[in-house]
Amino acid sequence: MRDIQSEIIHEIAVLGESSSGYTKEINLISWNGAKPKYDIRSWSPGREKCGKGITLTEEEAKRLLLALQSIFLNLT
């Protein structure tokens, strides 16, 4: 099994933290030297390990933003 390489290009936000110290983050990450994507996943303290997550292209991230805005901006 080959090693998976990641490089955090831009730290965007920590979305939450579990009691074990893992943080759920959104970052701009290059995986295996590929074009960076928006990435949401859990990371261990010190980022030695990461959990399963989701990667989004810029277009997908924009669509997610619009979808969330339509939900949260229409709450009254």
Short mmCIF file of the C-alpha atoms (twelve columns), coordinates in Angstrom:
data_MODEL
# 
_entry.id   MODEL 
# 
loop_
_atom_site.group_PDB 
_atom_site.id 
_atom_site.type_symbol 
_atom_site.label_atom_id 
_atom_site.label_alt_id 
_atom_site.label_comp_id 
_atom_site.label_asym_id 
_atom_site.label_seq_id 
_atom_site.Cartn_x 
_atom_site.Cartn_y 
_atom_site.Cartn_z 
_atom_site.pdbx_PDB_model_num 
ATOM 1  C CA . MET A 1  0.000   0.000  0.000  1 
ATOM 2  C CA . ARG A 2  1.506   3.317  -1.004 1 
ATOM 3  C CA . ASP A 3  1.783   6.249  1.362  1 
ATOM 4  C CA . ILE A 4  -0.670  9.063  0.917  1 
ATOM 5  C CA . GLN A 5  0.949   12.478 1.055  1 
ATOM 6  C CA . SER A 6  -0.917  15.611 2.073  1 
ATOM 7  C CA . GLU A 7  0.106   19.250 2.169  1 
ATOM 8  C CA . ILE A 8  -2.131  21.796 3.841  1 
ATOM 9  C CA . ILE A 9  -1.958  24.818 1.563  1 
ATOM 10 C CA . HIS A 10 -4.314  26.996 3.623  1 
ATOM 11 C CA . GLU A 11 -5.860  26.412 7.044  1 
ATOM 12 C CA . ILE A 12 -9.420  27.744 6.836  1 
ATOM 13 C CA . ALA A 13 -11.210 26.848 10.091 1 
ATOM 14 C CA . VAL A 14 -11.600 24.391 12.938 1 
ATOM 15 C CA . LEU A 15 -15.276 23.401 12.930 1 
ATOM 16 C CA . GLY A 16 -15.267 21.475 16.202 1 
ATOM 17 C CA . GLU A 17 -13.283 19.334 18.622 1 
ATOM 18 C CA . SER A 18 -14.069 15.935 20.132 1 
ATOM 19 C CA . SER A 19 -13.368 14.857 23.701 1 
ATOM 20 C CA . SER A 20 -10.413 12.827 22.383 1 
ATOM 21 C CA . GLY A 21 -8.783  15.971 21.004 1 
ATOM 22 C CA . TYR A 22 -9.499  15.272 17.343 1 
ATOM 23 C CA . THR A 23 -10.497 18.418 15.461 1 
ATOM 24 C CA . LYS A 24 -12.874 18.608 12.526 1 
ATOM 25 C CA . GLU A 25 -11.334 21.068 10.075 1 
ATOM 26 C CA . ILE A 26 -11.832 22.610 6.684  1 
ATOM 27 C CA . ASN A 27 -8.603  23.257 4.824  1 
ATOM 28 C CA . LEU A 28 -7.280  23.648 1.308  1 
ATOM 29 C CA . ILE A 29 -5.149  20.512 0.806  1 
ATOM 30 C CA . SER A 30 -3.053  19.026 -1.957 1 
ATOM 31 C CA . TRP A 31 -3.221  15.216 -1.864 1 
ATOM 32 C CA . ASN A 32 -0.278  13.399 -3.479 1 
ATOM 33 C CA . GLY A 33 0.846   16.590 -5.209 1 
ATOM 34 C CA . ALA A 34 -2.465  17.097 -7.039 1 
ATOM 35 C CA . LYS A 35 -4.300  20.388 -7.435 1 
ATOM 36 C CA . PRO A 36 -5.473  21.568 -3.978 1 
ATOM 37 C CA . LYS A 37 -9.091  20.895 -2.990 1 
ATOM 38 C CA . TYR A 38 -11.278 22.004 -0.125 1 
ATOM 39 C CA . ASP A 39 -11.164 19.264 2.454  1 
ATOM 40 C CA . ILE A 40 -13.353 18.555 5.497  1 
ATOM 41 C CA . ARG A 41 -12.144 15.818 7.874  1 
ATOM 42 C CA . SER A 42 -11.063 15.011 11.433 1 
ATOM 43 C CA . TRP A 43 -7.419  15.275 12.457 1 
ATOM 44 C CA . SER A 44 -5.634  13.904 15.509 1 
ATOM 45 C CA . PRO A 45 -3.742  16.270 17.786 1 
ATOM 46 C CA . GLY A 46 -0.556  17.163 15.924 1 
ATOM 47 C CA . ARG A 47 -2.140  15.944 12.677 1 
ATOM 48 C CA . GLU A 48 -0.352  12.573 12.753 1 
ATOM 49 C CA . LYS A 49 -3.562  10.820 11.697 1 
ATOM 50 C CA . CYS A 50 -6.676  11.840 9.822  1 
ATOM 51 C CA . GLY A 51 -10.142 10.374 9.606  1 
ATOM 52 C CA . LYS A 52 -12.304 9.850  6.578  1 
ATOM 53 C CA . GLY A 53 -13.437 13.055 5.006  1 
ATOM 54 C CA . ILE A 54 -14.693 14.745 1.910  1 
ATOM 55 C CA . THR A 55 -12.856 16.775 -0.715 1 
ATOM 56 C CA . LEU A 56 -14.533 19.420 -2.823 1 
ATOM 57 C CA . THR A 57 -13.446 21.255 -5.941 1 
ATOM 58 C CA . GLU A 58 -13.799 25.033 -5.905 1 
ATOM 59 C CA . GLU A 59 -17.066 24.742 -7.847 1 
ATOM 60 C CA . GLU A 60 -18.450 22.129 -5.440 1 
ATOM 61 C CA . ALA A 61 -17.453 24.276 -2.443 1 
ATOM 62 C CA . LYS A 62 -19.274 27.256 -3.962 1 
ATOM 63 C CA . ARG A 63 -22.412 25.154 -4.478 1 
ATOM 64 C CA . LEU A 64 -22.208 23.919 -0.877 1 
ATOM 65 C CA . LEU A 65 -21.897 27.512 0.346  1 
ATOM 66 C CA . LEU A 66 -24.973 28.561 -1.636 1 
ATOM 67 C CA . ALA A 67 -26.958 25.570 -0.386 1 
ATOM 68 C CA . LEU A 68 -26.075 26.289 3.245  1 
ATOM 69 C CA . GLN A 69 -26.814 29.993 2.841  1 
ATOM 70 C CA . SER A 70 -30.252 29.167 1.454  1 
ATOM 71 C CA . ILE A 71 -30.979 27.136 4.588  1 
ATOM 72 C CA . PHE A 72 -29.497 29.386 7.267  1 
ATOM 73 C CA . LEU A 73 -30.400 32.775 5.814  1 
ATOM 74 C CA . ASN A 74 -34.053 31.736 5.466  1 
ATOM 75 C CA . LEU A 75 -34.419 30.699 9.120  1 
ATOM 76 C CA . THR A 76 -36.649 33.053 11.054 1 
# 
